[in-house]
């Protein structure tokens, strides 16, 4: 990819993902997992280039990104023991040099960490959510909350269930039962032992505490958003944090569907008409700065008086949303075209 911006009537974007030198050498649109995004961008007149990032060649990546109008980023918060600290600094720098970035690191900090569950707890998707800034605060407050029922502890930044635990009191013991979302079996520990396991989460970060949702075994609804419009849904029965062997046996892959799926139209209306506008207002995010692709995971809450389901937000994913419904690339491309038109 030429690292000097060339005069062109076509806007250009980079699709950025993590990889090593070999992946970088062989990167091409046709062999990328984002091939359908490349195709959708080309269909709306946008020139897209694959860019592979690793800390060992970050300066070369910087030059590539300075040569395009915008960059779409697909890099996990934590992957193979590495975080996004270096990448986020790079993205802030190129954004300051007028390259449009989605999702911008500042937007991720506002809406793509577990702390958003605490900041939006008063919204219709919220519940009795606590935020612990220190291990000492968690030691002091968690026992009182456990007296009301099982809780779910979540490190502020993570993915793939890393740093997510179901915690509950034992009726006849001072121990607590903990279930790691990435494992099958629970353990009985002292509170001090559990806090030691969570110690690293408090290294310049925080921990969120939510009540466990009893209807989790009925599945998780994932609403995919392109900016402020719904781009489709995913639904799956989960194993993570579910104790029942029968419910765990029903767990399966996420099934994707379009934004027209009649099962989820109430959730779509809530997301587009109420919750996303409330989210951007509460977190002070300009509408045009919403990520080009993000998703919100919902569990079923208590049944409402009119017989309809309530929804409880479990997390928002912003950093590396993939895979997604087959209809999403076209919506992403339309949003990117609109955003670049405003920029240019």
Protein Blocks (a to p, Z undefined) as FASTA:
>chain_A
ZZbdcddfbdcddddddddfklmmmgcfklpcklmmmmmmmmnopacddddddfklmmmm
mmmmmmpmbdcddddfbgghiafklmmmmmmmmmmnopacdddfklmmmmmcfklmmmmm
mmmkbccddddfbfklmmmmmmmmmmnoccddddfbdcehiaiacddddfkbcbdcdddf
kbmbdcdddfklmmmmmmmmmgopacddddddfklmnopcddddehjacfbdcddddfeh
pablklmmmgccdddddfklmklmmmmmmmmmmmmmmmmmmnopafklpcfbdcdddddd
dddfkopacdddfbdcfklgccddfklmmmmmmmmmmmmmmmZZ
